[in-house]
């Protein structure tokens, strides 16, 4: 894999998957199952013991993504620097709480933990949409399969924004290890590529979630705040010459007027 190590450094111990995918999926089911109400009963103690073991399994599965994630992040940084002089590259493992919440949500309640594609994620933020697509094309046009296997065509949330206004480009890869080390094979890593304005939008939304104790990122919370970010996404899309978010006015003057009203009602400048 260009720009990334193919085997762990000798002086570093990377977590490896210790459980089968069936065990991981069962653990995902257990962690979102409520414990019995009465903690003095044998049933509660049995359920709690199962929960503790499930947490151990989930945390191992989560940690096992660290090595392939680090390799993909290194590769992403190398590619991004060939596309842009000012890329911002980062990586993160999905927090246990975020895994729990995603498994619990109505939209994803049928998801199996072993198939969750964004436990390990890395991101490149580039100045413009043009550079976003150039970087994505460098991945798609690559004929090198060693250490990376693209899952499908990815998701273009710039051309087709999410209903809440989220815009970014996602690529999902399966890790393919060398023949002498298959420990992390088929673990999935998500690569997000977005423009600086799209990143500012997402960061602002997460900030409002924290400050106002909402869950806008999960499409929950105050309707006015949700509408504000929906409209703001379309304003940014106009500036980037990209498709508008469905359900927003097609003319900039109407967008600005509605945004202005919402900004006053929500005291957006003060909150942020």
Buried (B, 14 or more C-beta within 10 A) or exposed (E): BEBBBEEBEEEEEBBBBEBEBEBBBBBBEBBBEEEBEEEEEEEBEEBEEBBEBBBEBBBBBBBBBBBBBBBBBBBBBBBBBEBBEEBBBEBBBBEEEBBBBBBEBEEEEEBBBBEBBBBBBBBBBBBEBBBBBBBBEBBEEEEEEEBBBBEEEBBBBBEEBBEBBBBBBBBBBBBBBEEEEEBBEBBBBBBBBBBBBBBBBBEBBEEBBEEBEBEBBBBEBEEEBBBBBBBBBBBBBBEBEBBBBEEBBEEEEEBEEBBEEBBEEBEBEEEE
